[in-house]
Each structure stands twice: as C-alpha cells, then as structure tokens.
Amino acid sequence: MADLNNRHLEPELLDGLPAGDPRAIASRRDLVRINALMFQARIMASLLRANVQTPPLRILEIGAGDGKFMLTVARLMAAGCWSNVEIVLVDRVDLMGKDLCNSFAAFGWKAQPVTADIFEWADEALHRPFDLVCANLILHHFDDTRLLQLFPRIMTMAPMLVATEPLRAKVPFVATRFLRLIGACAVTQNDATQSVRAGFRGAELSQLWQLSGGTPVIEGRKGLFTQGFVGASMPGSR
Ligand SMILES: C[S@@+](CC[C@H](N)C(=O)[O-])C[C@H]1O[C@@H](n2cnc3c(N)ncnc32)[C@H](O)[C@@H]1O
C-alpha cells in the first residue's frame, strides 16, 4: 500500500498524450464513467445547493475537459431553478464538441468554451467577473506551491470556489485497482491511482485556501471517493 499520508504528484499519462491519440480518447471516455461512478456531478450539485444561496448568472469551470461533467451539473441545477446561467468552460486542450453549446442551451445555459491554460487565462480575465468557480478533478494536478498561485487568481475572479477532488484514502486507492474490471484502459488505470495519491484529505485545501487569503467554508469526504471543498474569497462574501 502506498503512503497516503502526504500528497504525491507524478505527471498523469493522459496529460502527455495528444488529444487525438486513441489512448487519450479511450481515457477521456473512461473519465465520463468514473465521474458517474464517483457521483461527482451529484456531489457538486449538492455542494452548490447547500452553499450558493442566490442562483448565479456567471460560472467559470476550470479544467472543464469535454464539458460533459458540467453539463450533468447544469441538468441537475436547472431543475432547481438555475437557469439563464452563462458558463465559461476553460481547458488547456480543445475537447468541447460543436454540440456542447446546444446541449447547455437545452437547460437555459449559455456555454462559452475557452482553450487556454487556466493560470495564463486568469491573469487576463477581468476582475471578479464570475459569481462562482467550479473545479472537478483538476486541483489535484497541481502541487501545493502551484495551488497557492492558483487560489489568489480564483479569488480575484469570483467570490466562491466549489471543488470536487479525489479523496486521498485507502478505499479510493484500492478501488482504482478494480477499474480494469469495468474495462478502463491502461492510461486510466495508471492515472486514477496517481490521482488518488495526489488527492486531498482532512483540511488540506482549506489550509491552502486560507494561506491564499480566503475563508474556507467547508471541506470533507463526500461519498466514498471524493473530497469536497467550498471556499469564500472574503469573509462574508457568500
Ligand atoms: C481529470 S481531467 C477532468 C476534466 C473535467 N473536469 C471532468 O470532470 O471531466 C483534468 C482536466 O484539466 C485540464 N487541465 C490540466 N491543467 C490545466 C491547466 N493548467 N489549465 C487548464 N486546464 C488544465 C486537463 O486538460 C484535463 O482536461
């Protein structure tokens, strides 16, 4: 069993593959199923319902991938009266299909995909143009030093961050060994294990958020595999 007491980051195989590589395509397909198995969208939606009192007009998702995760969140939240939302989906790889905007439009959401590195893009974004930043399975890609650079950027853009990340614990770690049983490809099997080792536990995100000048709202295990985090950019900004 790996040492799960401390975060351990190694580059994920998917990040080193061209978007069109068959192994990358297979792994991104696996990611949709893994998000479903982890109940990531449902966990995100429940964090949003519990912590965002006024329906937002503008949301930013960082590391949005192919946009399917946020589309599921939009479906769940639109049922709860979050309509007329503008969603900006940033990923450094161009993965969002042409139909994505139409799919969001079905829920009254206007989607704007952006292909950019989130660090560079955030430096160019206008001061606080969003009501909310969402992050799913992206923060664990960055070591603590990088997160301490990312969090202040998020704080200049929005009053709140809601994140759903891998839980660094025994159960998720062991579960990654069974991914081959659902047909996950070798890239996914490797990256899932690395993701758990790079994931979060306890109040780790809260501490980094606080060091960045923000106010942690909640952090903890959600379900079997997920670390949920909500941070406010300033005291009382919820
Ligand atoms: C594990 S995937 C999660 C994608 C999506 N959130 C989902 O749940 O399907 C992580 C994503 O973060 C993106 N990413 C990693 N570093 C990034 C950066 N510096 N700027 C923008 N996107 C980044 C990757 O391209 C990848 O699509």
The ligand as an SDF file (V2000), in Angstrom:
LIG
                    3D

 27 29  0  0  0  0  0  0  0  0999 V2000
   -9.0550   14.7740  -14.9850 C   0  0  0  0  0  0  0  0  0  0  0  0
   -9.4950   15.9350  -16.2150 S   0  0  0  0  0  0  0  0  0  0  0  0
  -11.0890   16.4930  -15.6020 C   0  0  0  0  0  0  0  0  0  0  0  0
  -11.9170   17.1370  -16.6800 C   0  0  0  0  0  0  0  0  0  0  0  0
  -13.3170   17.5470  -16.2530 C   0  0  0  0  0  0  0  0  0  0  0  0
  -13.3090   18.4460  -15.1220 N   0  0  0  0  0  0  0  0  0  0  0  0
  -14.1640   16.3440  -15.9750 C   0  0  0  0  0  0  0  0  0  0  0  0
  -14.5160   16.0950  -14.8290 O   0  0  0  0  0  0  0  0  0  0  0  0
  -14.4780   15.6240  -16.9330 O   0  0  0  0  0  0  0  0  0  0  0  0
   -8.4550   17.3370  -15.8520 C   0  0  0  0  0  0  0  0  0  0  0  0
   -8.5390   18.3940  -16.9230 C   0  0  0  0  0  0  0  0  0  0  0  0
   -7.7700   19.5210  -16.5050 O   0  0  0  0  0  0  0  0  0  0  0  0
   -7.1520   20.0730  -17.6390 C   0  0  0  0  0  0  0  0  0  0  0  0
   -6.0170   20.8780  -17.1920 N   0  0  0  0  0  0  0  0  0  0  0  0
   -4.8950   20.4690  -16.5410 C   0  0  0  0  0  0  0  0  0  0  0  0
   -4.0800   21.5100  -16.2870 N   0  0  0  0  0  0  0  0  0  0  0  0
   -4.7020   22.6090  -16.7990 C   0  0  0  0  0  0  0  0  0  0  0  0
   -4.3520   23.9830  -16.8590 C   0  0  0  0  0  0  0  0  0  0  0  0
   -3.2100   24.4330  -16.3380 N   0  0  0  0  0  0  0  0  0  0  0  0
   -5.2190   24.8440  -17.4470 N   0  0  0  0  0  0  0  0  0  0  0  0
   -6.3880   24.3920  -17.9730 C   0  0  0  0  0  0  0  0  0  0  0  0
   -6.7570   23.0960  -17.9500 N   0  0  0  0  0  0  0  0  0  0  0  0
   -5.9370   22.2090  -17.3620 C   0  0  0  0  0  0  0  0  0  0  0  0
   -6.7620   18.8770  -18.4880 C   0  0  0  0  0  0  0  0  0  0  0  0
   -6.5780   19.2150  -19.8470 O   0  0  0  0  0  0  0  0  0  0  0  0
   -7.9680   17.9620  -18.2610 C   0  0  0  0  0  0  0  0  0  0  0  0
   -8.9400   18.1090  -19.2620 O   0  0  0  0  0  0  0  0  0  0  0  0
  1  2  1  0
  2  3  1  0
  2 10  1  0
  3  4  1  0
  4  5  1  0
  5  6  1  0
  5  7  1  0
  7  8  2  0
  7  9  1  0
 10 11  1  0
 11 12  1  0
 11 26  1  0
 12 13  1  0
 13 14  1  0
 13 24  1  0
 14 15  1  0
 14 23  1  0
 15 16  2  0
 16 17  1  0
 17 18  1  0
 17 23  2  0
 18 19  1  0
 18 20  2  0
 20 21  1  0
 21 22  2  0
 22 23  1  0
 24 25  1  0
 24 26  1  0
 26 27  1  0
M  CHG  2   2   1   9  -1
M  END
$$$$
